[in-house]
Amino acid sequence: MIDHMDFYDITKNKFGLSAVEYVNTFFFDKARDKIYLNEMKKRADDLGIESLLIMCDNEGSLGDPDPIARTKAVENHYKWSEAAKFLGCHSIRVNAYLTESLHGTSTGNYNTTGSYENQINLAADGLRRLTEFGDTIGINTIVENHGGLSSNGQWLAAVMEKVDHPRVGTLPDFGNFRIQGEEWYDRYKGVEELMPYAKAVSAKSHDFDSQGNEINTDYYKMMNIVLDAGYSGYVGIEYEGSKLDEMAGIQATKDLLEKVRDSL
């Protein structure tokens, strides 16, 4: 386990990268700790590292069917929008955790959410309110395909259209297209549907073949989809495999992205 404050040195000096994406659970109790945030900002600035976004988890469901819980979830994220602003990020990444399947059935704790369309309305309500708050301080609110209906590209695109705000967007992840159980959404179709709204992109990786290619995702095909959408921002490295250790997995993903970049 590395210290959170060592993130910058590893990013710059081990991997030769100049931008970072944060995960709020690594500094969950520090969102309003200006001393801690100042140290984060100083270390990034000292190494010439750009802070891009904060991925936010464990703050409630923005599409909760209970209006009180939904409002609480919206308000729980305010501090992360403010921390993102302080650190110089452009966005916070939030979740639309909904577990209804493509076929209109509900499971788990969300069995009161109703129809596919109703879940669009619920998620859009929470997202719109949080996005409007972020807009007041110049921060985007972006949603990752991250399980449940959020891993249905068509559904999440419909949420984007419903929110209809210039500061709302998506963070397409190459691998997060399992809706529930063994129900998967086509990853290439999903990324293509989400790219028109993308303000960030995540290159998910798990395993590699002997040529260094990711065995679950055709990175050449996926990056063509990303580029064809006109995207020119950063692509985040997110290794979640088990065969390589974390550092080797990050390096393998970086090497693959650079190989793909040089061929396109």
Contacts in CASP RR format, 6 or more apart in sequence:
PFRMAT RR
TARGET T0000
AUTHOR 0000-0000-0000
METHOD contacts of the structure
MODEL  1
MIDHMDFYDITKNKFGLSAVEYVNTFFFDKARDKIYLNEMKKRADDLGIE
SLLIMCDNEGSLGDPDPIARTKAVENHYKWSEAAKFLGCHSIRVNAYLTE
SLHGTSTGNYNTTGSYENQINLAADGLRRLTEFGDTIGINTIVENHGGLS
SNGQWLAAVMEKVDHPRVGTLPDFGNFRIQGEEWYDRYKGVEELMPYAKA
VSAKSHDFDSQGNEINTDYYKMMNIVLDAGYSGYVGIEYEGSKLDEMAGI
QATKDLLEKVRDSL
2 10 0 8 1.000
4 26 0 8 1.000
4 27 0 8 1.000
5 39 0 8 1.000
5 40 0 8 1.000
5 43 0 8 1.000
7 20 0 8 1.000
8 20 0 8 1.000
8 43 0 8 1.000
8 44 0 8 1.000
8 46 0 8 1.000
8 47 0 8 1.000
8 49 0 8 1.000
9 43 0 8 1.000
9 47 0 8 1.000
11 17 0 8 1.000
11 18 0 8 1.000
11 19 0 8 1.000
11 20 0 8 1.000
11 47 0 8 1.000
11 49 0 8 1.000
12 18 0 8 1.000
12 47 0 8 1.000
12 48 0 8 1.000
12 49 0 8 1.000
14 247 0 8 1.000
15 250 0 8 1.000
15 251 0 8 1.000
15 254 0 8 1.000
17 49 0 8 1.000
17 237 0 8 1.000
17 254 0 8 1.000
18 48 0 8 1.000
18 49 0 8 1.000
18 50 0 8 1.000
19 49 0 8 1.000
19 50 0 8 1.000
19 51 0 8 1.000
19 52 0 8 1.000
19 234 0 8 1.000
20 44 0 8 1.000
20 49 0 8 1.000
20 50 0 8 1.000
20 51 0 8 1.000
20 52 0 8 1.000
21 52 0 8 1.000
21 53 0 8 1.000
21 54 0 8 1.000
21 55 0 8 1.000
21 93 0 8 1.000
21 200 0 8 1.000
21 236 0 8 1.000
22 51 0 8 1.000
22 53 0 8 1.000
22 54 0 8 1.000
22 55 0 8 1.000
22 87 0 8 1.000
22 89 0 8 1.000
23 54 0 8 1.000
23 55 0 8 1.000
23 57 0 8 1.000
24 31 0 8 1.000
24 54 0 8 1.000
24 55 0 8 1.000
24 56 0 8 1.000
24 57 0 8 1.000
24 58 0 8 1.000
24 59 0 8 1.000
24 80 0 8 1.000
25 57 0 8 1.000
25 58 0 8 1.000
27 36 0 8 1.000
27 40 0 8 1.000
28 58 0 8 1.000
30 36 0 8 1.000
30 37 0 8 1.000
31 79 0 8 1.000
31 80 0 8 1.000
31 82 0 8 1.000
31 83 0 8 1.000
32 79 0 8 1.000
32 82 0 8 1.000
32 83 0 8 1.000
34 86 0 8 1.000
37 83 0 8 1.000
37 86 0 8 1.000
37 87 0 8 1.000
40 51 0 8 1.000
40 87 0 8 1.000
41 51 0 8 1.000
41 86 0 8 1.000
41 87 0 8 1.000
41 88 0 8 1.000
43 49 0 8 1.000
44 50 0 8 1.000
44 51 0 8 1.000
44 87 0 8 1.000
51 87 0 8 1.000
51 88 0 8 1.000
51 89 0 8 1.000
52 89 0 8 1.000
52 90 0 8 1.000
52 91 0 8 1.000
52 200 0 8 1.000
52 234 0 8 1.000
53 84 0 8 1.000
53 89 0 8 1.000
53 90 0 8 1.000
53 91 0 8 1.000
53 92 0 8 1.000
53 93 0 8 1.000
53 142 0 8 1.000
53 171 0 8 1.000
53 200 0 8 1.000
54 80 0 8 1.000
54 83 0 8 1.000
54 84 0 8 1.000
54 87 0 8 1.000
54 89 0 8 1.000
54 91 0 8 1.000
54 92 0 8 1.000
54 93 0 8 1.000
55 92 0 8 1.000
55 93 0 8 1.000
55 144 0 8 1.000
56 77 0 8 1.000
56 80 0 8 1.000
56 92 0 8 1.000
56 93 0 8 1.000
56 94 0 8 1.000
56 95 0 8 1.000
57 95 0 8 1.000
59 73 0 8 1.000
59 76 0 8 1.000
59 77 0 8 1.000
59 80 0 8 1.000
59 94 0 8 1.000
60 69 0 8 1.000
60 72 0 8 1.000
60 73 0 8 1.000
60 76 0 8 1.000
61 69 0 8 1.000
61 70 0 8 1.000
61 73 0 8 1.000
61 95 0 8 1.000
61 96 0 8 1.000
61 97 0 8 1.000
61 98 0 8 1.000
62 70 0 8 1.000
62 73 0 8 1.000
62 74 0 8 1.000
62 77 0 8 1.000
62 94 0 8 1.000
62 95 0 8 1.000
62 96 0 8 1.000
62 123 0 8 1.000
62 126 0 8 1.000
62 127 0 8 1.000
62 130 0 8 1.000
63 70 0 8 1.000
63 73 0 8 1.000
63 96 0 8 1.000
63 97 0 8 1.000
63 98 0 8 1.000
63 113 0 8 1.000
63 119 0 8 1.000
63 122 0 8 1.000
63 123 0 8 1.000
63 125 0 8 1.000
63 126 0 8 1.000
63 127 0 8 1.000
64 70 0 8 1.000
64 73 0 8 1.000
64 122 0 8 1.000
65 110 0 8 1.000
65 112 0 8 1.000
65 113 0 8 1.000
65 114 0 8 1.000
65 122 0 8 1.000
70 122 0 8 1.000
70 125 0 8 1.000
70 126 0 8 1.000
71 129 0 8 1.000
73 126 0 8 1.000
74 126 0 8 1.000
74 129 0 8 1.000
74 130 0 8 1.000
74 133 0 8 1.000
77 92 0 8 1.000
77 94 0 8 1.000
77 130 0 8 1.000
77 141 0 8 1.000
78 130 0 8 1.000
78 133 0 8 1.000
80 92 0 8 1.000
81 92 0 8 1.000
81 130 0 8 1.000
81 133 0 8 1.000
81 134 0 8 1.000
81 137 0 8 1.000
81 139 0 8 1.000
81 141 0 8 1.000
82 137 0 8 1.000
84 90 0 8 1.000
84 91 0 8 1.000
84 92 0 8 1.000
84 139 0 8 1.000
85 137 0 8 1.000
85 138 0 8 1.000
85 139 0 8 1.000
89 139 0 8 1.000
90 139 0 8 1.000
90 140 0 8 1.000
90 199 0 8 1.000
91 139 0 8 1.000
91 140 0 8 1.000
91 141 0 8 1.000
91 142 0 8 1.000
91 171 0 8 1.000
91 199 0 8 1.000
91 200 0 8 1.000
92 139 0 8 1.000
92 140 0 8 1.000
92 141 0 8 1.000
92 142 0 8 1.000
93 142 0 8 1.000
93 143 0 8 1.000
93 144 0 8 1.000
93 171 0 8 1.000
93 200 0 8 1.000
94 127 0 8 1.000
94 130 0 8 1.000
94 141 0 8 1.000
94 142 0 8 1.000
94 143 0 8 1.000
94 144 0 8 1.000
95 143 0 8 1.000
95 144 0 8 1.000
95 146 0 8 1.000
95 150 0 8 1.000
96 123 0 8 1.000
96 127 0 8 1.000
96 143 0 8 1.000
96 146 0 8 1.000
96 149 0 8 1.000
96 150 0 8 1.000
96 156 0 8 1.000
96 159 0 8 1.000
97 146 0 8 1.000
97 147 0 8 1.000
97 148 0 8 1.000
97 150 0 8 1.000
98 110 0 8 1.000
98 113 0 8 1.000
98 119 0 8 1.000
98 122 0 8 1.000
98 123 0 8 1.000
98 148 0 8 1.000
98 149 0 8 1.000
98 150 0 8 1.000
99 106 0 8 1.000
99 107 0 8 1.000
99 108 0 8 1.000
99 109 0 8 1.000
99 110 0 8 1.000
99 147 0 8 1.000
99 148 0 8 1.000
99 149 0 8 1.000
99 180 0 8 1.000
100 106 0 8 1.000
100 107 0 8 1.000
100 110 0 8 1.000
100 113 0 8 1.000
100 114 0 8 1.000
100 116 0 8 1.000
100 119 0 8 1.000
100 148 0 8 1.000
100 149 0 8 1.000
101 107 0 8 1.000
101 179 0 8 1.000
101 180 0 8 1.000
101 183 0 8 1.000
102 116 0 8 1.000
102 152 0 8 1.000
102 179 0 8 1.000
102 183 0 8 1.000
102 185 0 8 1.000
104 115 0 8 1.000
104 116 0 8 1.000
106 112 0 8 1.000
106 113 0 8 1.000
106 114 0 8 1.000
107 180 0 8 1.000
113 119 0 8 1.000
113 122 0 8 1.000
116 149 0 8 1.000
116 155 0 8 1.000
119 149 0 8 1.000
119 155 0 8 1.000
120 155 0 8 1.000
120 158 0 8 1.000
120 159 0 8 1.000
120 162 0 8 1.000
121 162 0 8 1.000
123 150 0 8 1.000
123 159 0 8 1.000
124 159 0 8 1.000
124 162 0 8 1.000
124 163 0 8 1.000
127 141 0 8 1.000
127 143 0 8 1.000
127 159 0 8 1.000
127 163 0 8 1.000
127 168 0 8 1.000
128 162 0 8 1.000
128 163 0 8 1.000
128 165 0 8 1.000
128 168 0 8 1.000
130 141 0 8 1.000
131 140 0 8 1.000
131 141 0 8 1.000
131 163 0 8 1.000
131 165 0 8 1.000
131 167 0 8 1.000
131 168 0 8 1.000
132 165 0 8 1.000
134 140 0 8 1.000
134 141 0 8 1.000
134 167 0 8 1.000
135 165 0 8 1.000
135 167 0 8 1.000
138 167 0 8 1.000
139 167 0 8 1.000
140 167 0 8 1.000
140 168 0 8 1.000
140 169 0 8 1.000
140 199 0 8 1.000
141 167 0 8 1.000
141 168 0 8 1.000
141 169 0 8 1.000
142 168 0 8 1.000
142 169 0 8 1.000
142 170 0 8 1.000
142 171 0 8 1.000
142 199 0 8 1.000
142 200 0 8 1.000
143 150 0 8 1.000
143 156 0 8 1.000
143 159 0 8 1.000
143 160 0 8 1.000
143 168 0 8 1.000
143 169 0 8 1.000
143 170 0 8 1.000
143 171 0 8 1.000
144 150 0 8 1.000
144 170 0 8 1.000
144 171 0 8 1.000
144 172 0 8 1.000
144 173 0 8 1.000
144 176 0 8 1.000
144 202 0 8 1.000
145 151 0 8 1.000
145 153 0 8 1.000
145 156 0 8 1.000
145 170 0 8 1.000
145 172 0 8 1.000
145 173 0 8 1.000
145 175 0 8 1.000
145 176 0 8 1.000
145 177 0 8 1.000
145 190 0 8 1.000
145 194 0 8 1.000
146 173 0 8 1.000
146 176 0 8 1.000
147 176 0 8 1.000
147 178 0 8 1.000
147 179 0 8 1.000
147 180 0 8 1.000
148 179 0 8 1.000
148 180 0 8 1.000
149 155 0 8 1.000
149 156 0 8 1.000
149 179 0 8 1.000
150 156 0 8 1.000
151 176 0 8 1.000
151 177 0 8 1.000
151 178 0 8 1.000
151 179 0 8 1.000
151 185 0 8 1.000
152 179 0 8 1.000
152 185 0 8 1.000
153 185 0 8 1.000
153 189 0 8 1.000
153 190 0 8 1.000
153 193 0 8 1.000
153 194 0 8 1.000
154 190 0 8 1.000
154 193 0 8 1.000
156 170 0 8 1.000
156 193 0 8 1.000
156 194 0 8 1.000
157 170 0 8 1.000
157 193 0 8 1.000
157 194 0 8 1.000
157 196 0 8 1.000
157 197 0 8 1.000
160 168 0 8 1.000
160 169 0 8 1.000
160 170 0 8 1.000
160 197 0 8 1.000
168 197 0 8 1.000
169 197 0 8 1.000
169 198 0 8 1.000
169 199 0 8 1.000
170 194 0 8 1.000
170 195 0 8 1.000
170 197 0 8 1.000
170 198 0 8 1.000
170 199 0 8 1.000
171 198 0 8 1.000
171 199 0 8 1.000
171 200 0 8 1.000
171 201 0 8 1.000
171 202 0 8 1.000
172 190 0 8 1.000
172 191 0 8 1.000
172 194 0 8 1.000
172 195 0 8 1.000
172 198 0 8 1.000
172 201 0 8 1.000
172 202 0 8 1.000
172 226 0 8 1.000
173 202 0 8 1.000
173 204 0 8 1.000
173 238 0 8 1.000
174 187 0 8 1.000
174 191 0 8 1.000
174 202 0 8 1.000
174 203 0 8 1.000
174 204 0 8 1.000
174 205 0 8 1.000
174 217 0 8 1.000
174 219 0 8 1.000
174 222 0 8 1.000
175 187 0 8 1.000
175 204 0 8 1.000
175 216 0 8 1.000
175 217 0 8 1.000
176 204 0 8 1.000
177 184 0 8 1.000
177 185 0 8 1.000
177 186 0 8 1.000
177 187 0 8 1.000
177 190 0 8 1.000
178 184 0 8 1.000
178 185 0 8 1.000
179 185 0 8 1.000
187 217 0 8 1.000
187 222 0 8 1.000
188 218 0 8 1.000
188 221 0 8 1.000
188 222 0 8 1.000
188 225 0 8 1.000
191 222 0 8 1.000
191 225 0 8 1.000
191 226 0 8 1.000
192 225 0 8 1.000
192 229 0 8 1.000
195 225 0 8 1.000
195 226 0 8 1.000
195 228 0 8 1.000
195 229 0 8 1.000
195 230 0 8 1.000
195 231 0 8 1.000
196 229 0 8 1.000
198 226 0 8 1.000
198 229 0 8 1.000
198 231 0 8 1.000
200 233 0 8 1.000
200 234 0 8 1.000
200 236 0 8 1.000
201 226 0 8 1.000
201 231 0 8 1.000
201 233 0 8 1.000
201 234 0 8 1.000
201 235 0 8 1.000
201 236 0 8 1.000
202 235 0 8 1.000
202 236 0 8 1.000
202 238 0 8 1.000
203 219 0 8 1.000
203 222 0 8 1.000
203 235 0 8 1.000
203 236 0 8 1.000
203 237 0 8 1.000
203 238 0 8 1.000
203 253 0 8 1.000
203 257 0 8 1.000
204 217 0 8 1.000
204 238 0 8 1.000
204 240 0 8 1.000
205 214 0 8 1.000
205 217 0 8 1.000
205 237 0 8 1.000
205 238 0 8 1.000
205 239 0 8 1.000
205 240 0 8 1.000
205 241 0 8 1.000
205 249 0 8 1.000
205 252 0 8 1.000
205 253 0 8 1.000
205 256 0 8 1.000
206 214 0 8 1.000
206 215 0 8 1.000
206 216 0 8 1.000
206 239 0 8 1.000
206 240 0 8 1.000
206 241 0 8 1.000
206 242 0 8 1.000
207 214 0 8 1.000
207 215 0 8 1.000
207 216 0 8 1.000
207 241 0 8 1.000
207 243 0 8 1.000
208 214 0 8 1.000
208 215 0 8 1.000
208 244 0 8 1.000
208 252 0 8 1.000
208 256 0 8 1.000
209 215 0 8 1.000
212 252 0 8 1.000
212 255 0 8 1.000
212 256 0 8 1.000
212 259 0 8 1.000
213 219 0 8 1.000
213 256 0 8 1.000
214 253 0 8 1.000
214 256 0 8 1.000
219 256 0 8 1.000
219 257 0 8 1.000
219 260 0 8 1.000
220 260 0 8 1.000
220 263 0 8 1.000
220 264 0 8 1.000
223 235 0 8 1.000
223 257 0 8 1.000
223 260 0 8 1.000
223 261 0 8 1.000
223 264 0 8 1.000
224 264 0 8 1.000
226 235 0 8 1.000
227 264 0 8 1.000
235 257 0 8 1.000
237 250 0 8 1.000
237 253 0 8 1.000
237 254 0 8 1.000
237 257 0 8 1.000
238 253 0 8 1.000
239 246 0 8 1.000
239 249 0 8 1.000
239 250 0 8 1.000
239 252 0 8 1.000
239 253 0 8 1.000
241 249 0 8 1.000
244 252 0 8 1.000
END
